[in-house]
Amino acid sequence: MLKIRLMGKTNDIKWYRKILDRDKRVRVTEHSEILPLGNSRRFFRGYSQVERADGKP
């Protein structure tokens, strides 16, 4: 299992999450909510947990 931290603008985070969801090589187990990055109003962060789709370690 990997936990991936995504940082950037909200549209960029949503765009990359869609790529992860569509990729047949990985299975997404969780997406966190998108939160502000520190005190920034422009940049945000989110987390995604993924596993290999074939079940191998």
Residue pairs with C-beta under 8 A, 6 or more apart in sequence:
1 29
1 49
1 50
1 51
2 49
2 50
2 51
3 47
3 48
3 49
4 20
4 47
4 48
4 49
4 50
5 45
5 46
5 47
6 12
6 13
6 16
6 17
6 45
6 46
6 47
6 48
7 13
7 37
7 43
7 44
7 45
8 43
8 44
9 42
9 43
9 44
10 34
10 44
13 34
13 44
13 45
13 46
14 34
17 28
17 31
17 46
17 48
20 26
20 28
20 48
20 50
21 28
24 53
25 52
25 53
25 54
26 50
26 51
26 52
26 53
27 50
27 51
27 52
27 53
28 48
28 49
28 50
29 49
29 50
29 51
30 47
30 48
30 49
31 46
31 47
31 48
31 49
32 46
32 47
32 48
33 46
34 44
34 45
34 46
35 44
35 45
35 46
36 43
36 44
36 45
37 43
37 44
37 45
